[in-house]
Structure formats: C-alpha cells, structure tokens
C-alpha cells in the first residue's frame, strides 16, 4: 500500500513533504501508550516552495518538446529526457495547442 501511495505522489514534490509528515504522525498515533496530538495535515510545509514548470524549462526546451512530440517521440521519453513528469509534458502540449489554435 505504501508503494502505491508513494508512486501516486512521485511527481508531486509539493505534497511529498506533507505525505512524509503525515506518515510519521500516523506512526506515532498508532504507537501503544502515546496519546495522539491533533494537527492538521493539509498544510504542514508552509515554507516549501513548489517548483513550477516555468522554473525548470526555458522557451527553447518547450519548443523542442513540442517539436519532438510532433515528430513522433512518445511523452514518456520526453519526460525522461527533460527530467519532468509525463503529465507535465501533456500540459506543455495542451498549452501549445491552445496558443496555436490547433485542435
């Protein structure tokens, strides 16, 4: 179950810290003899800065992704090549289609 949970959070660095903290709290709460401390698990990583896609890729890289996809490179290969998630590649392609007016 934990492996499946980690896989779901793999491309969500913004939530990975919260997942670790929550797992730690659950372990403490389930330990015998200790009273659990009531805390919210929704926003524990207030200082964590989410890395936006625009922070990681420049315009030339985005154009290269779009061009490679149009020439038949699968999304998963582009994701590996540029160190981003497959869903991020999809978002780049979606934004490109919206800007260019392509259907």
C-alpha positions, 0 to 999 in steps of 0.5 A: 500500500505504501508503494502505491501511495508513494508512486501516486505522489512521485511527481508531486514534490509539493505534497511529498513533504506533507505525505512524509509528515503525515506518515510519521504522525500516523506512526506515532498515533498508532504507537501503544501508550502515546496519546495522539496530538491533533494537527492538521495535515493539509498544510504542514510545509508552509515554507516549501516552495513548489517548483513550477514548470516555468522554473525548470524549462526555458522557451527553447526546451518547450519548443523542442518538446513540442517539436519532438512530440510532433515528430513522433517521440512518445511523452514518456521519453520526453519526460525522461529526457527533460527530467519532468513528469509525463503529465507535465509534458501533456500540459506543455502540449495542451498549452501549445495547442491552445496558443496555436489554435490547433485542435 
